[in-house]
Amino acid sequence: MTKKRDLRIVFMGTPDFAVATLKALIESNYNIVGVITAPDRPAGRGQKLKASAVKKYALDQNLKILQPTNLKSEEFIKELKDLEANLQIVVAFRMLPKVVWQMPEYGTFNLHASLLPDYRGAAPIHWAIINGETKTGVTTFFIDDKIDTGEIIMNKEILIGEDETVGELHDRLMAIGSDVVIETVIKIESDTVSTKKQENSNDLKTAYKLNKENCKIDWSDSLNNIYNKIRGLNPFPSAWCYLINGDAKETIKLYDSKKIKETHNYNVGDVVVREKELFVACKSGFIKIEKLQLPNKRKMDSKSLLNGYEFKENAKML
């Protein structure tokens, strides 16, 4: 029987998605010698400094925390070396310089929320839904000098629900991902890892960084594409469009919705109110808006909105 390696792990991550994995490692009694996370950021109206989700959990567990602003600084590299880790695990952090990912004896591996090589990049969960995929998953891979291109250790596939939002899928992948990380660590611990090189082709799908432009709804697009974009950005960062209502032009955010295939004579983008329900006309039907947010207002369901807000006869979404 092969003797287990004695692992000394440094964990790197920032958001809630990473907390689930760190928690799983702690609960599996792995030796976490340090946690690397983002510096505290100003947040909210008062712009008070706010700690990352990973930092909050690490503090509760009395773990050593490093928050470098520069991953190449001599001070940080020395602090990292002093931890004497032999394995580094990265979940939702940032790109590491070679001096960092090459440091530990057993390597540095990353958990990515897609079935690599598809959806390399910043927003894999969002783009899988926006593009209408029916399956996705998680992958662990050893980091190399490019983004999400290293040799694959493990992956696990799941189906995407027809009406699933990015928030719902995020939570499922967060749980599955933490399980796959533990399975990956067990392989490294027992020296039974076998890796597979990633394919490279021009047909690979990319998880581009989300920005204002690619989160905007194009009401001239197909019914399915519009619906997928809304649920693929719900609840964060949210799809948006312009609302023309009388003389006012406002930016609104869209959340819960349903698609309805129906022949009609409305123009694309026309706002239709029927029996306290809100619809937007598309090429082959309607998007029923169930939850939305007007400027400087709280998020609300459309029935509540319609109790006190009037859509003019020519109201339109652009």
Buried (B, 14 or more C-beta within 10 A) or exposed (E): EEEEBEBBBBBBBBBBBBBBBBBBBBEEEBEBBBBBBBEEEEEEEEEEEEBBBBBEBBEEEEBBBBBBEEBEEEEBBEBBEEBEBBBBBBBBBEEBEEEBBBBBEBBBBBBBBBBBBBBBBBBBBBBBBBBBBEEBBBBBBBBBEEEBBBBBBBBBEBEBEEEBBBBBBBBBBBEBBBBBBBEBBBBBBEEEBEBEEBEEEEEEBBBBEBEEEBBBBEBEBBBBBBBBBBBBBBBEBBBBBBBBBEEEEEEBBBBBBBBBEEEBEBEBBBBBEEEEBBBBBBEEBBBBBBBBBBEEEEEBBBEEBBEEEEBEEEBBBB
